[in-house]
Amino acid sequence: MLLAAACVLPAAPALADLALATSKNCMSCHNIDKKVVGPAYKDVAAKYKGDKAAAARLATKIMEGGGGVWGVVKMPSNPQVNEAEAKKLAAWVLSQ
């Protein structure tokens, strides 16, 4: 029974990264599997699959904001997110 539960629950690092995204207010505009204000993280991961430069670009966009890729609503800058956190969040989003 314990083995079945281990297969259903996300790994600890995934939970930690979800907690980071929640603490930095990312989940106010995004969701893992459905569009809210911004795109679903799974859609972002699919769009950039195989793009080696995507993590760096997304980390910058997380910190500085941006627009034009997913529609007319611009993503605001997030000064509460430092560079290390932005890189961790970008990697997590791309892993979805």
C-alpha positions, -999 to +999 in steps of 0.1 A: +000+000+000+029+024+008+043+018-027+011+029-044+011+061-024+047+068-034+037+065-071+009+091-067+026+118-046+050+142-063+086+140-053+098+163-025+117+187-048+085+192-069+066+200-037+093+224-026+092+242-060+054+244-059+058+259-024+083+284-039+059+293-067+031+297-042+052+319-019+062+342-047+026+346-059+031+328-092+001+307-086-021+338-085-019+340-123-008+305-133-018+269-126+000+237-134-025+223-159-050+251-167-049+287-180-057+313-154-045+348-162-013+334-177-007+301-194-007+268-177+028+256-167+023+224-187+016+246-218+048+266-212+068+234-208+053+220-241+060+252-260+097+253-250+104+215-250+138+209-264+148+246-264+181+247-245+179+285-240+144+285-226+153+282-189+175+313-190+149+333-209+121+322-186+141+331-155+147+366-169+110+369-177+100+358-142+121+386-127+116+413-153+081+405-167+072+404-203+045+400-229+035+392-264+041+354-263+008+343-247-016+371-256-022+407-247-019+405-209+016+412-199+033+394-170+044+419-144+079+421-130+085+402-098+111+420-078+105+397-048+121+369-069+159+368-069+180+352-097+185+319-080+148+316-073+139+326-108+162+299-122+147+273-099+112+283-109+120+283-146+135+248-143+104+236-124+080+251-149+099+235-178+097+201-160+059+200-160 
